[in-house]
């Protein structure tokens, strides 16, 4: 890499600091953390989305956890040497000021290093801000040629390129850093911006230079799955690509990296495990109630792609267990795959507009027509709540064609709901239940869709008429629920279960809707009611409903499989014990095929792998795992917030839509409808 390209790359990396600083300022402004100094260190303000707030919150708490462990350990071990914190690539972070104002720096000091321009800008801002100067106390500034930009009795700010280790070493020594003292080195979202060899050299230099130290790093990982691909593409577009992820793609590889570099002990967890194991449940509940929130999939995926690591060496710090093993968050990895389902694209842009949306609902009207409605996605060149209906129509045995249509002007219009359900009543009638317009606005009322065809039965002339069945009906004000057709006393009912609402984060109640009269009725249900959940799967079986997985009250994925079993006087809740137990998951879809329950895609946090298809034999209650062969499908393919349609005669499963708002990395929508071939499952019977 030439000097000019290195300078351009350094500039791009510096811009990530500016964005991060604004996010941290917004985080404090909205009550996630107590940090009155973040806004003083960054020019301007920005209102970040709740998903961004959560991501930066868990990052702040993870780094703070390590800092606290270091200070508690060094303060409890009397030493003539002053403990010190060396923050590498510190940017506009307010760590020093937070520690100083809280009284945690008695006998300790902080050194910060970043690019010269970043360090000088921060030094100038401190000098110009009385509230910050009051904490640093008397200070000195040096001439622009000096690496030391700001100096007080317990705070040093240096401008040095971390790739220049010899200059870094000299500058730190000249600034009074004592390499023999207990030292905490912080690299918060820093190492992946360095070329892989530069990062390895920095880790090894730290191990050689500091005999009694902890090195803490917070970084990205898991580059190869769908979310990881979107994450990498985002940073490439910012001209600051992530380095080293191919060589060190997961927690185990990262730990090995530090041990090989000379660190004698190492522990690491991903952010899902940190959030579950190292934060009090009361604090998690406080954070979860700060803002309306409905992006659970992206929150868990973001946390799965970042880790916090602490490597240690030396007499004082070697035994410091920053992340002791926990039984609260067990790893539940799926069994080895029993087979493979090949995936292929069934629609392309040449055959009409593709369904690019998530949070929608889909229904098979007849063997040849699939109707999808609602959700958030792409419409007329922009991302929005989708108002047009999507039709996928079969021509011949294997050809499918896409088309988008609007509702008839004479009837009601689509209200923009998502996370609703759609149920086929007949070839020409579909019922829409629940959904939301925003995380604080439920979509009220039942909608009935009437589909009329032209005489020549072409999809171009299909019409959808929307009728509000009972605009005043407020029985359902939920979303992320399920609707399943069940039978009782030779009558058909829709069983509506679970979900969430504006008031309740999860619902455990249920309702029965008689499809003939469109009236809500009471039917006795015996047995122990299952815990509340949303984003679960549900499908009809033997006149009842199979419920699997979901997200529980504490935003914890569930593994339970339940059967609402028909009995003479109503229904009975029955728990189905699966062996081996399935990995807890949610935001998946499910179907029953030849006595087997298929759980398709979804999100889980207890395994480092990616959910594919879990197959449960409903007779033996044994589970097995099937991989999805995506060789013939454009990558990435995100299997959450999608819908799926089973074609049992063809032994195929169609996957429609899916994706989501991938943290700050942008919205990703699966570009194609995909089919899974299930013949290998049929052959294995």
Phi, psi and omega in degrees: 000127181284166182303319183293318181292327176295321179293318179297317180296319178299320178296320179294320179295320178299326180292332176293330176297317181299316179295317180297319181297320178295323178295319179293324177295317177296323178303313180291321183296335183255017168084010180287319179227158175266104182207086180286355186263341182301316182291336180283341186260359182227134177285138177084176179223160177209139177264109180272159179285157179305323178297319177295318179302314181298318181298315179287333177296309183294328174297312181297318181291324180293314178295317179299324177301317181290319179298316180296318179299320179295312183293321178296321181291314183287329177288331180278348180247095183306134181210148177285347183262136182285125175299149183217146177248126178245107182263114183266126184068044189292332181059224182263020184297148185257019186309309183303314185291325177293316180294318183293316182293332180274357179078021183266002183253015177298114181083005179233167181216161183235132170245137176235142180228136172202179177308147182307317181296319180294315182295317180295320179297320179292319179300317180296321181292320177299314181300326184271001185240105184304323181298326179282319179297329179296332179275323181288333187074193180307137183220165176233148171240152184251172178290159185303337181284344183276145176289333182276110185268333184208138183215125170229186187295330182228021182212128176231137180235118186242143175253098182217139175287124183295347177280347181259079189295323179296315178293321178299314181299314181294317182294320179294318178297318179293332180274002173095011177290130181260106185296340181278344183282155175302127189228135170254118175261127180248131173227088186266105183054056184235311191297325182288346176274350176269148170305146188307316180293325177294321179293317178300318180296321179295318179296316180293319178302316181296320179295322180284326188277329186240104185286342182227088192208162168237133176249118181248129177227141175240119188213174174275160175204185179055065185281347194264341179280182187298312180297319178298324178293318177296319178300313180296319180298322178301312182288330174296320180293336176274004183062028175225067184298151179279131182251153172084354183290329177293322180283328184229074191277346185215180184299317182296317178295322179294318178297317179299323179302315181287320179296321177294332183277357175116359175279142191264344176213152184204137174221150183203149176218154172279172188287335173296315180293319179300313183298320183283327191256333190242010173240138178299145182299328179295323179291319177299318180295321178299313182295319182293342180258004183289321184220152171303135187214136179208035180237054187295320182301312183290327176298311180292323179291319177301313181296329179287344184253011174228148180224160172239131185232141175230115176252143185222161173199156176105164186295318185284320194250354185300321184270008181288109179270092182291322180232079179296150180303144183232141174267355181289332185235075182288144173280126181237085182276142178293160178292165177298144184300139176267347182183185184225137172253117180287141179249145176211157180279132180252347175226155176218170182300334181288347181248028177110170182293129180282160179275100180247090182196166174219164184072017181267185174223149182226150180214143177273108181287314174207185186302338189244358184225129175242127179251131175238146182212150174076195180091181177246133182183207186261126177212123179054042173081008178221163178266129184194175169289123192281132180257341182274150174274152178242130178246131173245114187241140182268136174236116185077200184277330189234351185269135176234146180229140181263150175204144176248137180224154176265162175286157181296141182292337184285337181258192175292161179256155178297132189269004176088018184284156173217166185058039175258183173236153175231135181231132178284124172264326176200183179299338186238007182226134179226139179252132180248125182235137173068199183109176178222157173263330174204170179297351177240007183225102177287155175268108186270155175090151178267134177251139173244126180260126175253124182252121179243144184244152174285170185296327181270005172059042176262143183295336181297333184254012176289140178239145175240121177252130181257127177235131174276114186295312178211092184301336183270355183290119179246018179302317180253120172226043187235169174212170186058031178263189175228152176229124186227138177281126178231169182235137175212128178055042179062023177240150179265136178226157170256124181263111182257122189226141170067207183102195177217166182219180178298324184272318187250126179294332171218150178244143178243005182270174180213163181219151175244128178246121178283120188288337181284320184255352184057037180245143175281133183230159176261126175234130181300135175232120181260171179091168181288124181292137180288162178294152182298153182196161169220170179058031176269180174247155178209138176210155182286144176199124175052040178082354179242203183226133174262123180248132181223136173064209182116177178249127186271190189298325181263026182059035180255126177300145183250154180246358187291145172240124187236151178234119171278097192268129177292133173229175188299326184258009181150243181220163180224128174286127180229130178271132180257117181273120185255139175231131348294155181302144181280153176290129180306134184209165175205174182060032176253177172239167184211150178211155172252126179225118177052046177076013180237137177267124180254122174255120192247119174068215181101191180231137170223161184235356183264005178218147180278352179277178181251133180299134175244252178232122173261131181246124181243120176285115186284352175270307181273342183062031175261142181251152175215160184246140176235130175281161174250121178276106184261019182305321185262014182241133176303133182259143009272159176236114182261115183258062166214158185057024179259176167237164177215147181234124179272131173246087189297323181295323181272356184054048181227156175231122179267131178253120185242129176067203181110161182126202180170184178273103190276076178054227179269009186270358178105166179274132176242130178238127176304127188279344187225153166282136187237144175248140173254130175274122186257012186298329180294330176290318179296320182291334184275003182289000000 
